[in-house]
Amino acid sequence: MSEHILSVRDLTKRVSKNKAIVDGVSFDMRKGEILGLLGPNGAGKTTTIRMIVGLIKKSGGSVTINGKDIDKEAQATRADIGAIVENPAFYEYMSGYKNLKLSARMAKASEARIDEVIKLVQLEKAIKDKVSKYSLGMKQRLGVAQAMLHKPALLILDEPTNGLDPKGIRELRDYLRELANEGISTLVSSHLLSEMQLMCDRVVIMEKGKVIDISELATLNAYKEEGNEIVSLLVKKGQGQLAKDLLEEVEDVRLVSQEKEHELIFEMPRRLIPMVNKQLVGAEVDVFGIESKRTSLEEKFLALTAEQKGEV
């Protein structure tokens, strides 16, 4: 069994010989995480998602879900995916429950499973009401319930916050986190930077059909905790493990990520930075750089897209 729920390699969609609207997109998605596909309108997010779920034919590349190739094992991979690529459509004059019963017949899901997904999306109080009475947020949750009927391992949502008010966005965000806690992975696309920073574990940033960055949001979010900061540490090559071992013994210091052997990101109170530097030097670790990182997702996104446009 693959360690990744989703692996995308060199995914490409051409509309002509010289024009690709998705150009060599590659990323992996861990099991149980919320992964954001972030970019401005026209970046290629929806086209990427449509190729992943098989709604449009790809021009090149590969997609595997739970280790299964979507081209070679189409039926098996479809069973692993629950997707909302456009606004979910329901019979407005029917209740939420009756809509789910219709979908359950196609998904070959039992009434017990219907009750499970209703509870999962927290629609117990409104499920017998007509869908015409639902708010946009409630319709989104009903759509997620519909997509979950066949027990997929991967949920894919394209711009799910479109049209939602702040309360609805907060409800969706909290609900997706509950799904992640249940081990269900969610790929969600959006152009709303602030919401993606709150919602996701990582983001894949796209611009003009290409992936320009993949970021761990823990490194952007953790500094917000009162009194703590994210600190980037650059040491001599070959000394990364020693630095890591030394700092993991220090109370209130936590390793956040390690992109390269000699480049480490820690979370710690600001007051500890001088002591940490002294401890590393005392252990004969060559420190080439130690600095606080206070970068929001918005700042990073704007910097990356400016680079792509040649503005920096």
N, C-alpha and C positions, 0 to 999 in steps of 0.2 A: 504494500500500500504506500502511495506517495506521501511524503511529508507535507506537500503542498496540496491544497484543495484545488487551486487553479494555477496553471502555468501557461503564459502567453509568450511565444517566441517569433520575433520578426514578422508580426502580423501587419499585413499591407492590404490596402484597398485602392486600386487605381481606377480613375474615371476616364483616363486616356493614357496613351503611351508615355507622355511626359508629365502627367499630373497625378499625384497620389494624395488622397485626402487623409489616409492613415499610412504612415511610412515607417515600417520596421519597428513597431511597438513591441517591447518585451518587458514583462514583469512577472513576479510570482506572488501568490497570495497564501498566507499561512492559514491553517485550520483554526477556526474560532476567532478570527480577527475581523475588524471592520476596516476595509481598505477603500480609500477615497480615490476616485478618478476626477482630478481637478483641472480645470482649464476654462478659458473664455469661450463664449459661444463661437462655434466654428472650429474648435481645436481638434475635433475628431472623436470626442468622447462617446457620443451616441452611436456613431458608425462602428467604433471598436466594440461596444456592447452588442450591437446587432450581429456582428460577426461571431462573437463568443457564443451567443445563444442560437445561432444558426438561422437568423431571419434574413440575412443577406450573405451572398457568397463572397469569400475572401479571395484576393488576388494572389496572396502568398502568405507563408508562415504557418504556424501550427498552434493549436489550442488543446491542452489536455486538462481534464477535470477528474480529480481523484485518480490520476495516472492513466486515464483512458483518453485516447485521441478522439476528438469530436467527429472526425471524418470516418474513421475506421469503426467506431462503436457509437454511432449516432443515437440509437435508441437508449443504450445504457447511460450515456452522458445526459440525455434529456431528462432522465429520471432523477438525476442528481441536482437539477437546476429548478429553482422557482424564480420567475422573473416578472417584473413590471417595467416594460420598456416605454409604454405610453400610459396616459391616465387610465386606471382600471375602469372597465365598462360594466355596468350592472343594469338590471331591469329596475328602474326607479320605483315602479308601482308595486314591487314585491318587497318583502322583508329581507333583511340581511341574511337571515337563516335560510330562506327559500332560495336565495341566490347561491348560497354555499352548497345547498343540496343539489342544485343543478350541476355545479362545478364538480361536486364529489362523484357524481355518476360517471363523468368523463375520466376523472382521476382514479376511479375505482376505490374511493375512500369510504370508510364506514361512518355511521352516525357517531360512533364514539370518537373518531378522528375529528369530525366536525366540531364536536364539543371541546376537544382538546385545543384546536386552533382558535376557537372563540375565546377561550380562557387565556390563551397565550397572548392574544392581541387586546385583551381586556375590553371586550365588547359585550359582555354578558347582559348588561342592563339595557342595551339598545338593539340587541340582535333580532328581536321580534318586531321592531319598528320598520316602517317602509324606508327604503334607501333614500327616497326623496327628502326625508327629514334629516338626513345625516349631514354633518359639517364636512368640509374637505378633508380635515384630519381623520375623521371617522371613516370616510370612504377610502383613504389611503390605508388605514389599518385593516379594513375589510378586504382590500386588494391584497395585502400581505397575507392575510388568513387564507385567501383563495390560492395564492401562490405556494402556501405551505401545506396544502392538503395531502400531497403525495410524499411528504417527509423528505424534502430535498436537503442536501448537505450544503448547498450554496444558494444564497438569495441575492438576486441582482436587481437593483433599483436605479432607474435612470431619472435623474432630477426629481426625486420624490418630494422635495420641499416646495416645488412650484405651486403657487397659489395658497400656501398655508400661512396662517397668521402666526405670530410668535408663540402662542400657546400650542398650536398644532405642531410646530417645528420641535418644540421642547418635548412634547409627548412622543413624537416619532423618534427623536434622539434617545430618549430614555428606553423606549421599547426595543430599539436595535441593540442597545447595550445589554438588555435582558436576554435577547436572543444569543448574543455572543457568549454570555455566561452559560447558556445551555449548550454551547459548542457549535452553534450555527454560524457560518461565515457569511458576511455580507459585503458585496461590492456595490458601492453607491457613487453615482456621478453627480457633480454639481459645479456651479461657478461661484457659489457663496463661500468665500474663504473663511469667514468667522465661524460659520456653522460646521464646516469640515474640520476645523481645528478642534472644536468641541466634540464632534461626533466620532472621529476616526482614530485608529491606532497608527496608521501610516497613510500617506497620500502619494499617488503617482501624478506628477504634474505634466500636463500635455500642452503643447503650443504648436500650431500649424501641423498637426498630424504626427508629431514626434514626442517621445518621452524626453523631457529635459531635466527631470530630477525625481528621485524617490526619497521621501523624508520620513523618519521616525518622529511622530509628533510628541513623544515623551520628551525629546530634547527641546521642544518649543514650549511645552506646557508646564513642565515641572518647576521652572523658575517662578511661576506665579504663586506658588505656595509661600505663605508669609515667612520671611526670614531666610528662604533658600534661594540659591541661584544655580544655574547650569554653568559648569566650568569646563572649558576645553583644555586638554593637556597634551602637549606635544613633547615626546621624549626621544632619545637616541634610538635608532632602529636596533632591535634586539633586546631592548630594555622594557618593552611594553608590559610583559607578563610580571616582571619584578615590580613595576610601578603599580600595577593592578593589585597584586598581592599585598603590597604595603598599605595601600589606601583602603582596601576592604577590611583592614583591621582597625581603622579609625572610626570611632562612633560618629554617627550622623553623616557619614559619607557613603554615597550609593552610586555604583556604576550604572549609567543609563544606557550607553552603547559604546561599541568599539568598532569603528568602521575599518581601521587598519591596525596592525599590531602595535604601532607606536603612536597612534592617535586615539585618545580615550576621552569620553564625555562623562563627567561626574555631576551628581547633584549634592550640594553641601551648603551649609550656612556661610555667608560671605566672610564672617569673622574667622573661619578656619583656613582661608586661602593662604595667608602668610605661613601658618604652621605646617600646612601640607607641603608647601614649597620647601620649607626648611627640612622637613622630614625626608623628602625625596633626595635633596642635595646631600644630606647627612648619610644617606644610604648609597651614595656615589651614583645616583641616577642623573644623567645629563638631561636637564630640563631646557628645552629650546623655546617653550612658550607655555604660558598659563594665563587664561583670560576668561572673564565672565561673558556668557553669551545671552543676549537679551533680544532675540530675534523672533518676531511674530510670524505666523504663516503668511500674512499679508505682505510683510516686509520682504520675506524670502521670495514669494511669488513675483512681486514687482521687480526685484533685483534680477531674478532669473529671466523673466520675459524681456527686461530691458537689455540684458546680454544678448538674447536671441535677435533683438532688433538692432543691435550694434550701437546702443545708446550709452554704453559704458565701456 
